[in-house]
Amino acid sequence: TYPTIQITGTNGKTSTTWMTGKLLSAAGLKTGCYTSPHLHTYRERFSIDSEMISEDDFAATLTGIMPALDKVKEEYGELTEFEILTAMAFYYFAVSRVDVAVFEVGLGGRWDATSVVRPKVAAITGISLDHTDRLGNTVEEIAWDKAHIIKEGATAVIGDVPVGALKVIEERCALVGAPMRLFERDFGPRDVSIVKNEGPRFSINGLHASYRNIPLPVFGGYQVLNFTVAIEILEAFKGQKIEAGVIDNAVMGLICPGRFELVAKDPLVVLDGAHNPEGIGMVVHGLPQAFAYKNLIVILSVSSDKDIEQMLSILMNEASILVLSQNNSYRSASASQLNDVASHIGNSYIIEPDLEKAIDTAIAKASTEDLVCVTGSLYTVADAREILLRRKDLASKESAVRM
């Protein structure tokens, strides 16, 4: 009942989905967005024109698909949580009569629940090693899995990918007859400048037109790549240049929660959900480009199935102080597990299992010129965000009472 856009990639797919949704809405299209995971509530996964689903609509949507869920369960067995949520998204956007919907892949591409769609545009933000237990041990194997979102009738928009991965993607495009638009060959950012503590400003050469002097109110150089891919997705979807004013309206109020998100000052406190070595590398490389600070203090809590040793090796070389903690997810690596790995790499770190105490420890050790970064997992970011925003809200209420 509506055309779709599907987005996958090792990193950046959630931000790119949000950005694409904002651009489509600004272009006058009623736009649904389905993302995962959420930070605070399942409702965040479903939005139309940046408004997340209401509690009543969430309940009505789940009730509406229940007969189908029961039938599938009877014939094939239990569905996964993600399959149920994805079915809810399909149904919610249909009954809401959206003009287009953007679906973020949950994992990989070939067997992902979102891949029942036949997208008009299929985008891959980038490819690196992650989820190797399910997707393969090389970037070529992972690219093969992700490239299966590219189907007959789709235009492929490809971000910055390794040469080996690109070869696999090109083969998939040739197999299904999908035209491909490649980052830095067919489109790309130009004249990028970073205003510290404010965000990047840049231009984009698209396939149909050039777009000048874009101020992006989110931090992290990688967001320039994500927004550039989102621009090309919109060009590919509409088959023409983007109308004047659309980009300005799209970037207005753009927020990417948990992605280089600045949540406090004096000291600066930044949240980023980097969950693999490549993501951590982008964080430590991007922080000094995006923000002005003296010392970097990092709080790290990661899922137990990640490449903990590599992530710790990167951070121990870059952080002045490293605080190892754990989040509330059952997937979280314990503080003792982190300690076991860290002790073989170096001895310059602090163990504080309680995340709120870890935040207090880091802030207490920071001067007003320093930066505290909480990272390692979106679960970590969600927990830290609730702690810090709760404190900010409490401080605001106390200030209002005093006034």
C-alpha positions as CSV (number, residue, x, y, z in Angstrom):
1,T,0.0,0.0,0.0
2,Y,3.0,2.3,0.1
3,P,6.5,2.5,-1.4
4,T,9.4,1.6,0.9
5,I,13.1,2.5,1.5
6,Q,15.3,-0.1,3.3
7,I,18.6,0.8,5.0
8,T,21.3,-1.5,6.3
9,G,25.0,-1.1,7.3
10,T,27.3,-2.0,10.1
11,N,27.3,1.5,11.5
12,G,25.1,4.6,10.8
13,K,21.9,3.0,9.7
14,T,19.7,4.4,12.4
15,S,20.9,8.0,12.0
16,T,20.6,7.6,8.2
17,T,17.0,6.3,8.6
18,W,16.1,9.3,10.8
19,M,17.7,11.7,8.4
20,T,16.0,10.2,5.4
21,G,12.7,10.4,7.2
22,K,13.2,14.0,8.0
23,L,14.1,14.8,4.4
24,L,11.1,12.9,3.0
25,S,8.7,14.7,5.4
26,A,10.3,18.1,4.6
27,A,9.6,17.2,0.9
28,G,5.9,17.0,1.7
29,L,5.5,13.3,2.0
30,K,3.8,11.6,5.0
31,T,6.7,9.4,6.1
32,G,6.8,6.4,8.4
33,C,10.1,5.4,10.0
34,Y,10.9,2.1,11.6
35,T,14.1,1.9,13.6
36,S,15.8,-0.4,16.2
37,P,16.7,-0.8,18.9
38,H,15.0,1.8,21.1
39,L,16.6,3.7,24.0
40,H,13.7,4.2,26.4
41,T,10.4,2.9,25.0
42,Y,9.4,0.5,22.2
43,R,7.3,3.4,20.9
44,E,10.4,5.1,19.6
45,R,10.7,2.4,16.9
46,F,7.6,3.6,15.1
47,S,7.2,7.2,14.0
48,I,5.3,9.2,11.3
49,D,6.8,12.6,10.4
50,S,9.1,12.3,13.5
51,E,6.2,11.8,15.9
52,M,6.5,8.5,17.7
53,I,3.4,6.2,17.9
54,S,1.0,7.0,20.8
55,E,0.3,4.4,23.5
56,D,-3.2,4.0,22.2
57,D,-2.1,3.4,18.6
58,F,0.6,1.0,19.8
59,A,-2.0,-1.1,21.6
60,A,-4.5,-0.9,18.7
61,T,-1.8,-1.9,16.2
62,L,-0.7,-4.9,18.2
63,T,-4.4,-5.9,18.6
64,G,-5.0,-5.4,14.9
65,I,-2.3,-7.9,13.8
66,M,-3.1,-10.4,16.6
67,P,-5.2,-12.7,14.3
68,A,-2.3,-12.9,11.8
69,L,0.2,-13.6,14.6
70,D,-2.0,-16.4,16.0
71,K,-2.3,-17.9,12.5
72,V,1.5,-17.8,11.8
73,K,2.2,-19.2,15.3
74,E,-0.1,-22.1,14.7
75,E,1.5,-22.9,11.3
76,Y,5.1,-22.1,11.9
77,G,5.7,-21.7,15.6
78,E,6.6,-18.8,17.8
79,L,7.6,-15.5,16.2
80,T,10.5,-13.4,17.5
81,E,9.9,-10.1,19.2
82,F,11.5,-8.4,16.3
83,E,9.2,-10.1,13.8
84,I,6.2,-9.0,15.7
85,L,7.4,-5.4,15.9
86,T,8.2,-5.4,12.2
87,A,4.7,-6.7,11.4
88,M,3.3,-3.9,13.6
89,A,5.3,-1.3,11.6
90,F,4.0,-2.6,8.3
91,Y,0.4,-2.5,9.6
92,Y,0.6,0.8,11.4
93,F,2.0,2.6,8.4
94,A,-0.6,1.0,6.1
95,V,-3.6,2.0,8.3
96,S,-2.0,5.5,8.7
97,R,-1.9,5.8,4.9
98,V,1.7,7.0,4.7
99,D,3.1,8.1,1.4
100,V,6.4,6.2,2.0
101,A,8.1,4.3,4.8
102,V,11.7,3.9,5.7
103,F,12.8,0.6,7.3
104,E,16.0,0.1,9.2
105,V,17.3,-3.5,8.9
106,G,17.6,-5.1,12.3
107,L,20.5,-7.5,11.4
108,G,22.3,-8.2,8.2
109,G,19.8,-8.1,5.2
110,R,19.1,-11.4,3.6
111,W,17.0,-13.0,6.4
112,D,16.0,-9.8,8.3
113,A,12.3,-9.5,9.0
114,T,12.2,-6.1,7.2
115,S,13.4,-7.8,4.0
116,V,9.9,-8.9,3.0
117,V,9.6,-5.4,1.5
118,R,10.6,-4.8,-2.1
119,P,12.2,-1.4,-1.6
120,K,12.3,1.4,-4.2
121,V,15.6,2.4,-2.7
122,A,18.0,0.0,-0.9
123,A,20.9,1.7,1.0
124,I,24.0,0.3,2.6
125,T,25.7,2.9,4.8
126,G,29.0,1.0,5.3
127,I,30.4,-2.4,6.0
128,S,32.8,-3.7,8.6
129,L,33.2,-6.7,10.9
130,D,30.3,-7.1,13.3
131,H,27.9,-9.9,14.2
132,T,30.5,-12.3,12.7
133,D,28.8,-15.3,14.4
134,R,25.8,-14.8,12.1
135,L,26.9,-12.8,9.1
136,G,30.3,-14.2,8.3
137,N,34.0,-13.6,9.2
138,T,35.0,-11.3,6.3
139,V,33.7,-8.0,5.0
140,E,32.9,-9.9,1.7
141,E,30.6,-12.4,3.5
142,I,28.9,-9.6,5.5
143,A,28.4,-7.6,2.3
144,W,26.9,-10.6,0.6
145,D,24.3,-10.9,3.4
146,K,23.5,-7.2,3.5
147,A,23.4,-6.8,-0.2
148,H,20.3,-9.0,-0.4
149,I,18.2,-6.0,0.5
150,I,18.9,-4.9,-3.1
151,K,16.1,-6.4,-5.2
152,E,14.7,-6.1,-8.7
153,G,13.2,-2.6,-9.1
154,A,15.4,-1.0,-6.5
155,T,18.1,1.7,-6.8
156,A,21.1,0.9,-4.6
157,V,22.7,3.7,-2.7
158,I,26.0,2.6,-1.3
159,G,28.1,4.5,1.3
160,D,31.8,4.2,2.1
161,V,32.5,0.4,1.8
162,P,35.8,-1.6,1.5
163,V,36.9,-2.7,-2.0
164,G,36.1,-6.4,-1.3
165,A,32.6,-5.5,-0.1
166,L,32.0,-3.3,-3.1
167,K,32.8,-6.1,-5.5
168,V,30.2,-8.3,-3.8
169,I,27.6,-5.5,-3.9
170,E,28.3,-4.8,-7.6
171,E,27.7,-8.5,-8.3
172,R,24.3,-8.3,-6.5
173,C,23.3,-5.2,-8.4
174,A,24.2,-6.9,-11.7
175,L,22.2,-10.0,-10.7
176,V,19.0,-8.2,-10.0
177,G,19.4,-5.4,-12.5
178,A,19.6,-2.6,-9.9
179,P,21.3,0.7,-10.8
180,M,23.9,1.6,-8.2
181,R,24.9,5.0,-6.8
182,L,28.3,5.0,-5.1
183,F,29.7,7.3,-2.4
184,E,32.5,9.6,-3.8
185,R,31.9,8.3,-7.3
186,D,28.4,9.5,-7.9
187,F,27.8,11.7,-4.9
188,G,29.7,13.0,-1.9
189,P,30.4,15.8,0.6
190,R,32.5,18.8,-0.3
191,D,34.0,21.7,1.6
192,V,33.5,20.2,5.1
193,S,34.3,22.4,8.0
194,I,33.7,21.6,11.7
195,V,32.6,24.4,14.1
196,K,33.6,22.9,17.5
197,N,30.7,22.4,19.9
198,E,28.3,23.4,17.1
199,G,28.5,20.8,14.4
200,P,29.7,20.4,10.8
201,R,28.9,22.7,7.8
202,F,29.4,21.3,4.3
203,S,28.1,21.0,0.7
204,I,27.0,17.9,-1.2
205,N,27.4,17.0,-4.8
206,G,24.5,14.8,-5.6
207,L,23.7,13.0,-8.8
208,H,21.0,15.5,-9.8
209,A,22.3,18.7,-8.2
210,S,24.7,20.3,-5.7
211,Y,23.5,21.5,-2.3
212,R,25.6,24.2,-0.7
213,N,26.4,25.3,2.8
214,I,24.4,22.8,4.9
215,P,24.6,23.3,8.7
216,L,24.1,20.0,10.4
217,P,23.1,20.4,14.1
218,V,24.4,17.0,15.2
219,F,28.0,16.1,16.1
220,G,30.5,13.6,14.6
221,G,32.2,13.7,11.2
222,Y,30.5,10.3,10.3
223,Q,27.1,12.2,10.4
224,V,28.3,14.0,7.3
225,L,28.5,10.7,5.5
226,N,25.2,9.6,6.9
227,F,23.4,12.8,5.8
228,T,25.1,12.6,2.4
229,V,23.7,9.1,1.9
230,A,20.3,10.3,3.1
231,I,20.4,13.1,0.5
232,E,21.2,10.6,-2.3
233,I,18.4,8.3,-1.0
234,L,15.9,11.1,-1.5
235,E,17.3,11.9,-4.9
236,A,17.0,8.3,-5.9
237,F,13.5,8.0,-4.6
238,K,12.2,11.1,-6.3
239,G,14.4,10.7,-9.4
240,Q,15.2,14.4,-9.4
241,K,17.0,17.2,-7.6
242,I,15.8,18.2,-4.1
243,E,13.6,21.3,-4.0
244,A,14.8,24.5,-2.4
245,G,14.1,24.7,1.3
246,V,13.7,21.0,1.9
247,I,17.2,20.5,3.3
248,D,16.9,23.6,5.5
249,N,13.6,22.3,6.9
250,A,14.9,18.8,7.4
251,V,18.0,19.8,9.5
252,M,16.0,22.2,11.7
253,G,15.7,20.4,15.1
254,L,17.4,17.3,13.9
255,I,18.4,15.1,16.8
256,C,20.2,11.8,16.8
257,P,19.8,10.5,20.4
258,G,22.8,8.5,21.6
259,R,25.0,9.4,18.6
260,F,27.6,12.0,19.7
261,E,24.8,13.5,21.7
262,L,25.9,16.4,23.9
263,V,23.8,16.2,27.1
264,A,25.7,18.4,29.5
265,K,28.4,21.1,29.7
266,D,31.1,22.1,32.3
267,P,32.3,19.5,31.8
268,L,31.1,18.4,28.4
269,V,29.2,15.0,28.6
270,V,28.7,13.2,25.3
271,L,26.8,9.9,24.8
272,D,27.6,7.6,21.9
273,G,26.3,4.1,21.3
274,A,29.4,2.8,19.5
275,H,29.4,-0.9,20.0
276,N,32.3,-2.3,18.0
277,P,36.0,-1.5,17.4
278,E,35.2,0.5,14.2
279,G,32.6,2.5,16.1
280,I,34.9,3.2,19.0
281,G,37.6,4.2,16.6
282,M,35.2,6.7,15.0
283,V,34.4,8.1,18.5
284,V,38.0,8.7,19.6
285,H,38.9,10.1,16.1
286,G,35.8,12.3,15.9
287,L,35.5,13.7,19.5
288,P,38.5,16.1,19.2
289,Q,37.2,17.2,15.8
290,A,33.7,17.9,17.1
291,F,34.4,19.4,20.5
292,A,37.0,21.6,22.2
293,Y,38.4,20.0,25.4
294,K,41.6,19.2,27.2
295,N,41.3,15.6,28.6
296,L,39.1,12.7,27.5
297,I,37.5,10.7,30.2
298,V,35.6,7.6,29.0
299,I,33.0,5.4,30.7
300,L,32.8,2.1,28.9
301,S,30.1,-0.6,29.2
302,V,29.7,-3.2,26.4
303,S,27.8,-6.3,25.5
304,S,29.6,-9.5,26.3
305,D,29.6,-10.8,22.7
306,K,31.6,-7.9,21.4
307,D,35.3,-7.6,20.6
308,I,36.1,-6.2,24.0
309,E,39.9,-6.6,23.8
310,Q,40.1,-4.4,20.6
311,M,37.7,-1.8,22.0
312,L,39.7,-1.5,25.2
313,S,43.0,-1.3,23.3
314,I,41.8,1.7,21.4
315,L,40.4,3.5,24.4
316,M,43.5,2.8,26.6
317,N,45.6,4.6,24.0
318,E,43.3,7.6,23.8
319,A,41.6,8.2,27.1
320,S,43.2,10.1,30.0
321,I,40.9,8.2,32.4
322,L,39.0,5.0,31.6
323,V,36.1,3.9,33.8
324,L,34.8,0.3,33.2
325,S,31.2,-0.3,34.2
326,Q,28.1,-2.3,33.2
327,N,24.6,-1.5,32.0
328,N,21.2,-3.0,33.0
329,S,20.9,-5.3,30.0
330,Y,21.3,-9.1,30.4
331,R,23.7,-8.9,27.5
332,S,26.1,-6.6,29.4
333,A,29.6,-7.7,30.0
334,S,30.2,-7.8,33.8
335,A,32.8,-5.4,35.3
336,S,34.8,-8.4,36.3
337,Q,34.8,-9.6,32.7
338,L,36.0,-6.2,31.5
339,N,38.7,-6.2,34.2
340,D,39.9,-9.7,33.1
341,V,40.5,-8.4,29.6
342,A,41.8,-5.0,30.6
343,S,44.4,-6.3,33.0
344,H,46.2,-8.0,30.1
345,I,46.3,-4.8,28.1
346,G,47.2,-2.1,30.6
347,N,46.6,-1.0,34.2
348,S,45.3,2.6,33.7
349,Y,41.6,2.2,34.4
350,I,39.0,2.3,37.1
351,I,36.3,-0.4,37.8
352,E,32.9,0.8,38.9
353,P,30.1,-1.7,38.2
354,D,27.3,0.8,39.0
355,L,26.8,3.0,36.0
356,E,25.4,6.0,37.9
357,K,28.4,5.8,40.3
358,A,30.7,5.5,37.3
359,I,29.2,8.7,35.8
360,D,29.7,10.5,39.2
361,T,33.3,9.2,39.4
362,A,34.1,10.5,35.8
363,I,32.5,13.9,36.3
364,A,34.2,14.3,39.7
365,K,37.6,13.7,38.1
366,A,36.9,16.0,35.2
367,S,37.7,19.7,35.1
368,T,35.4,22.2,33.3
369,E,37.8,21.9,30.3
370,D,37.5,18.2,30.0
371,L,35.0,15.9,28.1
372,V,33.3,12.8,29.6
373,C,32.1,10.3,27.0
374,V,29.8,7.4,27.8
375,T,30.0,4.7,25.2
376,G,30.1,1.0,24.3
377,S,26.5,0.1,23.7
378,L,23.1,1.7,23.0
379,Y,22.0,-0.1,26.2
380,T,24.7,1.9,28.1
381,V,23.7,5.1,26.4
382,A,20.0,4.5,27.3
383,D,20.8,4.0,31.0
384,A,23.1,7.0,31.1
385,R,20.7,9.2,29.2
386,E,17.9,8.4,31.7
387,I,20.2,9.2,34.7
388,L,21.5,12.5,33.2
389,L,18.2,13.7,31.8
390,R,16.5,12.9,35.1
391,R,19.0,15.0,36.9
392,K,18.7,17.8,34.4
393,D,14.9,17.7,34.8
394,L,15.2,17.7,38.6
395,A,17.6,20.6,38.4
396,S,15.2,22.6,36.2
397,K,12.3,22.0,38.6
398,E,14.3,23.0,41.6
399,S,15.4,26.2,39.7
400,A,11.7,27.0,38.9
401,V,10.8,26.5,42.5
402,R,13.5,28.9,43.6
403,M,12.3,31.5,41.1
